[in-house]
Amino acid sequence: MRPALPAPIGFGGINLLSLFVGTFCLLWSSAFAVAKLTLLYAPPLLLLSSRFLIAGIVMTAVLLVRRGEWAISRRDLLVFAALGLVNNAIYLGLNYAGMTSISAGLSAMISSSNPVLTALLAATFLHERITWRKAVGLALGVGGVVFIVESRIGGGADHPIGIVLTIGGLISLVTGTILFKRAAPKGQLWVGNAVQNLAAGVALLPLALTFEHVSDVVPSWYLFAGVAYSALLVSVFGYLLWLYLLRTCGATSASSYHFLMPPLGLMFGWLVLGEHVEFSDLLGILPVGFSIYLVTRRGW
């Protein structure tokens, strides 16, 4: 049986759960365009290791000021460190590498198929039931993404290698989602997210220094602003909201919010980078949008 969602938290007439969902979607979808922009000024691994270490150090500094909030077991510490590798280092490492040859909008579109893989793995490892309605919704989501990807490849707008790398990152994120629900770490999410970022930064830094060159970094206020945005807003608060939604809503329900990323990702790609939105993109969004309704609707 599908677990019931907690009662919405209200404050001043505002549904905080809806506010958290909306904020998460905006932060997560905007990160693709910001990443694409910063990649113009620095190599991907150097960018990511800097982003994760900045986020981890900032969160650790907050914990040092707010004493008494470090309570976390060794087991949960290891779980969050593992999550840092799959949710942060591998997922975004492959994503950033992929975005060097594909658009930010397409990257967001591919990542939006997160609910499909999550639902399939959740049925196997978390015993979340897949109804016929859910299966139809997942098929529509896949169909919409495949339609857009094939159109992009056929038009020569995006490189197949970049698409493969981005799909690999998606698989890593889904693995982290299942791991989080399966292991169910009980530590505070702020501490857990700090551990995630530090583990990811420490893991990526040696690779960045080995395969990339600091001399390739082009100082620019676009670069500094992009790294600050990615580290302080996306890595700190975006991932904090993601872990909260996973803990609160369940793997399939929380992941279904990623179906909202395509229109938002395309919008930010257009606003920030001036990326052209194809008519086929809009057609592909229609089945993807309907799929979220089928996957998250109760009953039937």
Secondary structure, DSSP 8 states (H G I E B T S, - for coil): ---------EETTEEHHHHHHHHHHHHHHHHHHHHHHHTTTS-HHHHHHHHHHHHHHHHHHHHHHSTT-----HHHHHHHHHHIIIIIIIHHHHHHHHTTTS-HHHHHHHHTTHHHHHHHHHHHHT-----HHHHHHHHHHHHHHHHHHHHHHHTTSS-HHHHHHHHHHHHHHHHHHHHHHHH---S-HHHHHHHHHHHHHHHHHHHHHHHS-GGG----HHHHHHHHIIIIIIIIIIHHHHHHHHHHH-HHHHHGGGGGHHHHHHHHHHHHH-----HHHHHHHHHHHHHHHHHH----
